[in-house]
């Protein structure tokens, strides 16, 4: 008899959530996404005989009251806007995942930060999995960086990288990128779900055990989300996203997760021939300079983390030539626009059912908070009636389905930022009306959308 040869068993893993299935199917059983299951070999478990906790040491039972956390000061990177997004600087043992479109500036920003840290006497290591050492040196030369004291390792094998990290024990290390790494313990190709998850887990374990702060550069999909399993975002401490058009010179770095700082904090940068430079007054980026007042333009104050920003909302309303009028937004939620138009019709009697409506947030910024509702509606009505709003007007407030104007958080800070930039008139929810007058700005507090329309007719 001829013995049957053993076959390598395979399974299908979801590229979005990491869930597995024994056979291919169109929809992932875990997250419900379509066409995300890819075939990969089943990895055999290799027992090590050791038990590790999340911090890399042997696990043991402790009383929480007996644990005394250390008050370790943060380490500034030397890039002020980057420190703002990180929550004030680097935390020992922290793991930061940074993602963005190709060529948007991820490697440039991290190379600048490492150069500043090396100048301050910190030991730093740059691990390049996509570029050779000569390419990284050429970029540093082009950016005119002082790279004295910076170590470079061009390697994609996880075990060799961990061995180098264990020997050098740098205070900060950059892995560029996590999708290029592979481990000897797994048979799957670099960039697969199993490799990305295992490499990120091993690097995170080393960071917690040694106190080294590690930056992981991640690729993104065409939708802009980080490629690979979503579990990658749960493993790390901080997740940063690069935003902005690669054809524009301005970049935004947004924190969508931060265990050591504020979420949704943003840093604003300008791309120059010497790298990324922080922008001192980011509100100026999002405000257009009109020679005269124009219809369809309204300035709002949005709150990004701890920073209030002034953003211009532009709307264009035009007669529709199609049976179904178009509703398009850039930088704002499109489904919310349809809801706001229904509220405008029901409670203010303004009809846009036969009009194409286009709304844009100037400067490429993305606004997720509902405090932009009132500014969107005023810009739409201004464009519909071809009547400009006052040039020094600033607006914020959420619109409810009953037509009420709901308050926005940190209203006082928003008004003070507007007054500092020279705005003299503000329309705000009644609940956000300041108890004491704010010098230089007149505040009109309203509680209904009908009152806002009456105010607009009076100008």
N, C-alpha and C positions, 0 to 999 in steps of 0.2 A: 504494500500500500504506500501511496505517496502522500505524505502529510501536507495539508493545505497551508499555504503561506499566510502569515498574518498580515492583515491590511491596516494601514494607518486610518484610523477613524477620523472623520471630519464632522464639523457642525457648522451652523450658520449663526454669525454674530451680527447684531445691529450696530451700525456705525454711529448712531445717535445716542443710544442709551446703554449699549453693551449687552442687552438681553440675548439669549441664545435659543436656537430651535434645532431640532434634529433634522429637519428637511426644509428646503427653501419654500417660502411663501411670500406673496406680494406685500403683505402688511406685517409689521413687527408686532409680535404678541405682547411686548412690553410697553412701548410708547405709542403704538398705533400709526407710526409713520410708514409711508409706502416706499418700496424699492430701496430699503436700507440694509437688507440682510445680505452679507457677503460670506463666502465659504472660507473657512480656516481650519487648520488641523487642531484636534483636541490635544491639549498639553497634559502630559502625565505629571501627576503631583510627585515632587521629589521631597520626601520627608527629611527634615534637617535635625530633628530631635531637639529643637530649641523653640521656646515660646517668646515672642516679642510683643510688647505693647505698642501703642501708636507712637511712643517716643523712642522706640528702639531698644529699651532695656527690658529686663525680665519683669513681667507683670506681677504686682502684689497688691493686696488689699490695703487701702489707706483711708483714714478718716479725713474728710474734706476740711474740717476745722483745723486739722494739724498741718495742712499744707500752707506754707508761707511763700507766696509768689514774690519773685525778685523784681525790684523796680529798676529795670535796665534802661538807661537813656537810649533814645533813638539815634541812629547814625545818619546824619544828612548826607545826601548824595552830591551836594554842590549844585544841583540843577533845581532851582527853587520851585518851578511849576511841577516837576516830577515829585518832589518831596510833598507838595500839597496833595497830590492824588494818592500818594502812599499813606497819608495820614500824619505827616511830619518827618518821615525818614524811614530808614530800614530798621527792622526788628531782628535781633539775633535768632537764627533758626527759622525765620520766616521763609515761605515759598511763594513766589509771585509768578503768576502765569500771565503773559502779555501776548495778545493776538492782534492781527490786523492784515489788511490786504498786502500783497507783495509790493515792495518798493515804497511803502508809506512812511518808513522811518524807524522801524522797531530796532534793527541792529545799530543804526546810527545813534539813537537815543541811549541805548545801553552801553555802547562803546564810549560815548561822551561821559556818562555817569561813572563808568569804571575808571576812565582817565582822571576825573576829579578825585575819586576815592584814592587812587594810587598816589596822587600828588599830596594828599593829606596823610600819607603813611600807612594806609590800609593795604593788606595783602589781597590781591584780586586775581581771578583766573577767568579767562574767556575760552570756553570750549566751543569750537566751530565744527559743526557737522556738515555744513553745506558749502563752505568756502575754504580754500587753502590758507595757510598762514601768510603767504605773500599777498593774497587778496585783502585780507584783514589789515595787513600793514599798509597797503596802498590806500585803503579807506582812511585809516588813522592819519596818514600823511596828507591826504586831501583835506581832511578836517582840521589839520594843523594842531593835533592833540599831542600833549606831552605824555608819552606812554611809558616813561621810565618807571620800573617797578611792576608793570603789568605782565602777567604770565599768559601764554597762549598754548592751547592744546587742540590740534586738529585731529579729532577722533570721534567715532560713532559707536564703538563697543562700550556697553554700559560697565562691564566689569573693569576694563582698563581705566575708564573715567573715574569710577569709584575708588580704584586703587590710587590714582593720582591725587584725588581729593583727600584721601586718608593720609597720604604722605605729606602734602603741602599744607593742609588745613587752612585754606584761605578764609578771610572773613566774608567775602562776597564772591559768588561764582555765577556765570551766565552760561546756560545751555542753549545753543542756537543751531538746530531747533529740536524739540522733543520728538517730532515725527521722524527724524533721521536716525534715532538711536535704536539699537537692537541688543538683546541679551542672549548669552549662550544658553540660558536655561530654557529658552523657547525656540521652536522651530519655525514659527511664522515670520513673514518678511517685515522689515522696518516699516513703520507707519500703520501696521495692522492694529486692530482693537486690543489684542492681547499684549503686543509689544509696548504700545503707548501707555497702557494702564500699568504694566509691570515696571517699566522704566521710571514713570512718574512716582510710583509708590516707593521704589527703592531710593530714589533721590530725596524724596520727602523724609523717609526714615533717616537717611544720613544727615539731613539738615537739622532735624529735631535732636539727633544724638550728639552732633558735633557743635551746633550753634552757628554753622555757616548759613548765611542768607543766600538762597538760590533763586535766580531768575530763569524761568522756562519760556522760551519763545515758541508760540504755537501757530500753526497754519490755520487759515479760515476757509470755509466753504464759500461758494458763489453767493449764498444768502448772507454772508457776513458773520456767521456763527463759527465758533472754534471747531475745527475738524476733529474727528475721533469721538470716543465715548463721552457722554456728559459727566460720567463719574470723575473725569479729569478735573473738572471745575470744583467738585466736592472735596477732592484730596488736598488741593492747595489752600493757602490762607487768603490770597488776594488774587483777583482776576481783573485785568486791565484790558480795555479795548481801544485801539486806535480808530478814530473816526475822521472823516474828511475826504475830499476828492483828491486823488493823486495828481490831478491837473492844476490844483490850487496850491498856493504856498503855505496855507494854514492847516494845522493839524490839531485835533482834540484827542486827549487821552482821558478816558472815562473809567472810573472804578465801579464795576457792577457787583463786586463782592469784596469785602475787606473786614477781616476779623480784628484789625488793629486801628481802624479809622472809619470815617464817614463813607457811606455808600452813595453812589452817583456824584461823587466829587469829580471835577474835571480840571485838567490842566490844558492850557492853550499855548501852542507853539507856532512859530513861523519857520518854514524851511528856508535856510540861506545856503550860500556856498560853503559856509563853515559849520554846517550842521543845523540842528534844531535850537532855536532861541526862544526863551519864554516871552510871552506877551504881557506887558504890565497892565494894560487896560483892555481886556478882551471885549468889553461892550462895544468898543469902537469898531470891531470887526463886523458886528452883526447889525450895524445901523448904516443905512444908505445916506449919502450926502445929496439931497435934492436941492436944486437951485431955488425951487418954489414948492409950496405945498401941492401934493398930488393926491388924487382920489385912490382909494383902495389900499392905503398904507396906514398901519397902526402900530405903535411901539408898545411892547409889553415888558414886564419884569418877571423873569423866570428865576427859580431858585435851583441851582445845581450844587447839591451838597451844602456846604456852608457859604457859598458864593452867590450873591444875586447878580444876574446878568440881564442887560437890556437887549432885546431882540426885536427886530422889525418884522412884523407879519404883513405880507402883501397878499391881496386878493384881486382876482380878475373875474368879473361876472359879465358874460356875453350871451347874446341870443343863440340858442341851440339850433343847429341845422339838422339834427338827427332826432329820431323818435324818442330815444332815451338820452336825456342830457347827461353830460359827463361830470363826474365829481372826482377831482384829482388833488392830492396833497403831496408836498415835499417837506419832510421834516416834521410832519404832524400825522396823527392817526386818521386814516381815511374813513373808517367806520364812524368815528366820532363826528366828522363833518356832516354826514347824513343825518345824524341825530340832532345836531345843532340847527340845521336847516329846517327840520320838522318843528323844533321849538320856536324858531323865528316865525314860521308861518302860523302856528297855532296860537301863540300868545302875543305876537306883535303885529300880525296881519301882513307881514312882508312875504310876498310870493316869489319863489325862485324855481318853481317846478318846470318852467320852460326855458331855464337859463343854464348854460355851462358855468360851473364854478371851479376855479383853480385857486389853491391857497399854497403859499410858499413861506417857509421860515428862512430869512436871508442869512447867508454866510455858511450854509451847510450844516447848521446846528440841528440836532434832533430834540424836539420837546415832547416829553412823555406826560408831564403833569397836566391836570385838567384846568389849571389856573389860566391857560391860554384861551379858554372858551370865549370870554367877553371880547378880547382883542380880535379874535377871528370873526365874530359876528359884526363888530363895528367896521372892520375892514371890508367885509362883504357888502354891508349896506352902503358904505361910502362908495364902493365901486359901482353898485347897482344904480345909485342915484347920481353918480359922477360928481360927488360933493366931497372935497377934501376935509379931513379932520384938522384941528389945530396943530401946528407944527411942534409945539412943546407939550403935547399931550402924551401921557403914559397911562396904561390900563392893565389891570389884572383882575381875575375873578372866575370862578367856576359857575357854569350854568346848569341848573337842574331841569328835569323834565317838566316840572310844574311852572317853569319860567322864573324861578327865584335865582338870585345871584348869591352864591355860596362863598364863604370866606376862604382865603388861601393862607397857608402857614407862613409865619415870619413876615407879616405885612409891614411892620415898622421898618425892618431892614430893607425891604424892597423900596419903600418910599424914600428912605434916606439915600439909597444909592441913586435913585432917579433925581432927587434934588441936587446931589453932588455933581451930576452930569449936566445940570442946567435945565432940567424940565420944570415947568412952572404950573402945570395942571395935571391932576390925576383923577381918574374914575376908578373907585374901588368898592368892594362889598361893604355894606353898612357895618358888619361885624369887624372889619379891618380899619374902621375910622380911628385915627389917632386921638388919644385923650388930650394931648397937648399939641398945639400947632407946630408944624415942621417948617423951619425957616426956608423961605424961597419957593414953596410949592403950595398951591391951593388944592385941597382935597374935596372931591364931590363923592359922597357916600350914597349908594343906591342899593335897593334890595329886590328890584324886579327888572326884567328885561324891557318891559314897557317904558319904565322910567328912563332907561338908557336910550331908547329910540326918541323919546320926547327931548332929551338933552341934545341928541344929535340934530333934531329939527331946529332947535333954538340957535344953533351956530350958523 
